[in-house]
């Protein structure tokens, strides 16, 4: 049997990072088994679905190199087929028209709750002997009411529910629109889906959907329900834990290979391997290695993994990515300086935003200085900086990193001060902050003229405000 899996996001909101993991697991399962990965946009909730969210679904999947094999299915374009299936089920005895009004059902639900029981539809219209004139009925599934339904889950193992716990769910609303339960089953069947891999919050839906498959006389796909992603506190991952959408992580400067690798390891493992390439993931992935317990999202691990992939990226490709985060346009000369200093700034960066911020030292003299710079802006430090300007003038062009370093060391010895006193003063003047790559490397890259200009600006700023 050829494997066919699907990812079916709803564009009622931005794509959740947990949904991205679901897409990734489906994609890897398909690629590992030489099957097809299909995409379906579940946009039947027209009040909340947006074109922008649909566009972002495509963008994020493409960003992560999760490609789909056939034209994406738009669920709202298939409503006529969903309705046809529901009406045919009435004709074959698998479903029935229900004329119970919302008011009636509300009274029954309230009574059940008052008696301490969980509410389910009592089957008033199940036998088809009740018709209410002038009422648009819903169509309900005639569920099995005896026996059990077992789902042989590829992740959770066999899970069984008593059919008496299931009710006759609505398939078609009174306005003629299909419900989620019906649409999903019809679309999965028509798309030839063989395996449904999704979050374990859908497990209760699966029992009801299996009943629809059986009523239609269709073969059921195999199911695999993966545990949800939790926050560090053990609660379901939500906005209170920070960023939860895939778009957020892209905008925070995380690389696509980082997100893919990290999400892969949330709930799935291959021995002690932590750094896993896409080709390795395709080769190794199977549902048997998916755990049954929720995985916890750890931002520190994500940052460390991103730092690894930043170092692995070649300078040309990482620069292209950095351009999304530059605060101003970078010309060719500035780009060349950034490329010269790239290895050094990559060593410290956790995100591409960090890279872009650090690269600004090669783009312009800072306008504002961190308060920490004041520690190295006393009269003594200002006097030392003036000596640095004179020292720099005596070094021939092109100025070398080692030459600058040796000259500054000599200056420190001459003035009987620690090297760090001068180096930090220079760093503050050149960068506007006290954390940066080697100041000697920065000077060698930006050159004598720009170095002098920045140090003079710093001296003027501090003397004016002292």
N, C-alpha and C positions, 0 to 999 in steps of 0.2 A: 504494500500500500504506500503510495506516494504521500509524504507528509505535506499538509497544508495548514498553516497556522495564520492567525490574524491578530492585528492590534486595532482596537476599536475605541479611540478616544472621543470624548465629547467636547465640542468647542464652546461649552458654556462658561469656561474659565481658562486661565493659562495652564499649560501642560505641567502637571505636578511631577516632581522628581521621581516619585514612586511609580508613576505611570511610565516614565522613561525607562525605568528598570524593567517593567513588564514588557515593553517593546523590545528591549535588548535581549531578554531571555527568550522571547518568541523568535526573534531574528536569529539568534545563535542556534536555537533548536532546529530551525529550518535549514540553516546553512550546514550544520553538523550532519544532518540527515539527508542532505541533497534535495531538500524540499522547497516549498514556496512560502514566502512571507507576504501576507496580504494586508492592505490597509483599508479600514472603513471609518468614515467620519460619521459619528452618531449625532446628527444635528436636528433631530425631530423636535427638540424643545426650541422652537423658533423665537420665543420671547427672550431667551437667555443666550442662545448661540450667536456668535459673531463671526463675520468674515475674517476679522483680524486674528482671532484665536485659531481659526482654521489655517490661516496662512502661517502662523507661528508653529503649528504642529508640523507642517511640511518642512519649515526652516530648521527646526531643532533636529528632526530625524536626519535631514541631509547634513547638518553640521556634525552629527555623530556618525556619519557614514552608515546609517541604517537605511538601506535601500529596499523598496518594495517591488514585487515582481510583476504585478498586473496593475491596470488602472485602478486608482482609488475608488472605492464604492462610497457614494453619498447616500446615506440612509433615507433622507427625506424624499429622495427621488423614487423610492420603492414602496411608498405608503400604499399604493393601489394593490400591490402584491400581498402586503401584510393583511390588508382588509379582506382580500379574496380568500386567503387561507383561513381566516377566522370564520367567514361565512360558510365555507365548505365544511368546516368542522361541525357547524350546526346541522348541516344536511346529513353528515355521516354519524351523528350522535355523539361526537366527541366534545361538543360544546352546546350551550343553550342561551336563549335570550333571557335576560334578567330585568324585570320591571320594578325592582325595589328602588324607591326614591332615596336620595341622599339623607333626607330627614328620617326615614325609617331606619336606615342603617346606623345613623348617629345615635338614635334611641337605644338600639340593640347593643351598640358598642359601649355606651355609657352604663347600661345595665350589667354587662359582663364585667366591666371594670369595678363596679360597685360591689359585685359579688366575689371579687378577687380572682377572676378568671381572665385568661387571655382571650381576646376576641378573634373569631374567625367567622366568615359568612356561613349562615346556617342552612343554606340550600333551599330556601323558600321556593325559588322558581326552578329548581333542578328538574322537576318532572315535566315541565313544559305545559302545565295546566293553568297557568296564571298569565293573563294578558290585561294590560291596563291601557285603555284607549287614550290617545293623545300624549302618550309617554314614549320618548325615544329610549329604547332599552340598551343596556350594555350586553356584550357577549362574554359569557363566563366559560372557562374550561370546566368540563365535567371530570374532575380529578378522581383518581382512585381513592377510595375511602377505607379500604381494608388492606392488610398486608404491609409490606415495607418497600422502601426505595433505597437501593444501595448504589453509591457512587464509588467506583474503584479508582480512587484518586492516585495519580502518579507521584504525588508529593506526600499527601497526608495518609495514604493507605485507604483501606475500605472504610467508608463512612456511611452509616445507615440511619434512616429516619422512619418513624411510623407514619404511614400515609394518613392516619387519622389526625395528625398534626397539621396537615396541609389543607388549605381551603380551595374553593373554586375561584381561582384568581380571574380578574378581568383581563380579557384579551383585546377587546375593542370597546372604547369609551362610547358614551351616548352621543357624542358629536361625530362619531365615525373615525376617530383617530386611534391608531394602535398603541398599545402599551409597550413599555421597554421589553418586558418578558417575551411578548410575541415577536416583536421586530428582531430581537437578537437571534432567536431560534430560526426564524425564516431566513434571515440573511446568512447565518452560519451554514445552514443547509444548502442554500442556493450557491454559496461560494465554495462549497465542497470542503469545508473546514474539517480536518481530521482530529485535531487536538486543540482544545481551548485551554490556554495557559493564562491565568489571571490571578489577582490578589485573593487571599482567602476570605476577604469580606464578601465575596460573591458566592461562597459555598452554599448558603441558604437559598440563594437564587437558583443554584444548579439543580437542586431537588425539584423545584417547580418547573424548571425548563426541561428536565428529563421527562416530566409528565406530558409536556407539550409535544416533545419528540414522539413519544409513544402514541399519543392520541392521533398524530398525523401519520403514523405508520413509518416513520423515518428512522434510520440508524442513528444512534447517538455518537457524538465524537468522544474521544477520550479526554478526561479533564485532569488538570494539574493546578492546584491552588497554592500559590506561594505566599509565605507569611508577609505581613506588612512591614514597613520600615518605621521604627520608633525613634523618638528623640532620645537624648542622653538621659532624661529623667524616666524613661520607660513608658511614656505616653505616646500615642499615635503622633507621628510627625506632622506638625502644623505650623502656622505662621508665628506662633509664639516662640518657636524654637529658632526663628530666623528665616532665611530664604528657603522657600519650598518649591518654587517653579524652576524649570530648566532654564528659562530665559534669565532669571536672576543670576544663576551661576555663570552663564555666559557673560553677563554684564559685569560680574564681579572679577572677571579675568581668569576663569578656569578654562583650561584647554579641553577640547573634546575627548582626547585620549585619556585624560585624567578622569573625566566623568564616567566614561565607559568602563575603565579599569576599576574605579572605586565602586560603582554600582554593581558590577559583576561580582565583587567580593562581598557584597551585602547580602548574605543568605546563601551563597554558593562558595564552594572551596575546591581547590585542587592541591591537596597536600598542604605544604607550608608556603606555596608560591603566593607572592603578593604583587609583583610586577608581571603583568600578563598582557602580551601583545594581542592584537585582534586575531591574527592567524592562530595563535595558541588557543585563544578562547574558542574559536570555531572547532578546532581539533579536539579539545578536551570537554566541551560543555555537554552535560546530560542532566536530566531532572533528578536522577538518583542522588546527585551530590548537593541538591538544594535542601537546606535544613528546614525543620518544622517550626522552629521558634523565630520570633521577630528579630530582625537585625537592628542594631542601634547606630544611628548616624553620628559620626564623630568628625567634627570640623577640623580638628587638629590633624587627624590622619589624612583627610582630604587635602589640606594645605601642604602637608609633607609630600604627598604623592604628586601634587601639582608642581612643587619645587623640583622634584625629580624629573618630570617630563619637560619642564622649562629648560633644564640643563641639557636634556637629550636633544631638544629641537635644534636644528641648524640655525645659524644667525639670520640668514635671509628669510626663512619662513616665520621665525618668531618676530622679526621686525615688521613683516606684513600684518601680523596679528596685533602688534603693539600700536599700530597706527590708529586703530579703533579707539584708543584711549588717550592719545596725545591731546594736550590741552590747547595746542595751537599748531599751525601748519609747520612742517619741517622741510627745509630746503635741502638741496643735494649736498651742500657742504656740511650741514648739520647732521644729515643722515650718515655721511662718511665718518664723522666724529663718533656718532653713536655706535656704528659698527666696530670701530676701533676699540671702544670701551665695553662692548657687549658682554664678553666673557666675564668681566669683573662684576657687572651689575646682575648677571644671571645667577651668580653664586649666592646672592643675598635674597633674591626674589621668591616670594611664595605664590604670587599671582602675576598675571600680565599687567595688571594695574600698577603693581609695585615696580615692574620693569619700566613702564611708561613714565612713572613719576621719577624714578632714578635717572632715566635718560634725559630728563629736562636740564640736567646740569650741563649738557653739551649743546643745549638749544639757546639758552639765554642766561644772562646774569639774574640772580634772584632779586625780586622787588621787595619781598618781605623776608625777614630773618627770624628764625625760631628764637624764643626767649632764652633757650639754652646757649645760644651764641654769645650772650652777654657775659658769660663766665670767662670767655676768651676775648673780651673786648675792653679790658682795662687799659690804662695808659701804657703799662709795660708791654701788653700784647700789641697795641697799636704801634708802638715804637718798633717792635720786632717786625711787624708787617711792612713798615716802611723800609726796613733793612732788606726784607725779602724782595721788595720791588727792585732795589738796587742790585741785589744778588742775581735776580732773574735777567736783568739787562746785560750782565757780564757773561751769560752763557750763550754760546753761538747757536744759531738756528741750523738745522732743525733740533729743537731741544729734546733731550733724551730723559727718560724716567730715572735712570740711574744717576745721571749728572745732577738732576734736581735734588734727588735724595741725598747725595753726598754733599751738595752745597748747603742744604738745610741742616745737615748734621754738623757741618763746620760752623754754621751760624749759632747753633745751640751750644756748642762747646765754647765758642768765643764769648757768648753772653752768660755762660754758666747756668743755663736753664735746661730742663728736660726737653727731649725731642718732641714729646707729645704736646707741650705748651705751644710750640710753634706750629706743629702739624694741625692741631685743632683750630688754631686761629686762622690758618690758611683755609681749612675746610669750611669754617663758618663763612668766611669771606667769599669763597668760590661757590658754595652750595646753598648757603642760607640755613644749613642744619649741620649737626655734628655727626651724622651717620652717612657714609658714602664709600665708594671704592677708594683706593689709594689716591691721596691728593697729588702725589708725584706723577701718577699715571694721568690724572685729570689735566695737570699742567702740561704734560708732554703732548696731550691730544688737542687741547684748546689753543695752545701756543702762548708765546710771550705777551703779545699785544692784548689778547683777551684776558689773560691772567692779571696783567697790570690794571686794566680797566676795572675788573671786578674788585680787586683789592682796594683800589682808590675809592670806589663807590662805597665799599664797606666802611673804610676809614672816615669818609665824609659823613655817612649816616650816623655813625657812633659818636663822632665829635659834635655833630649838630644837636644830637639828642642827649648829650651828657650834661 
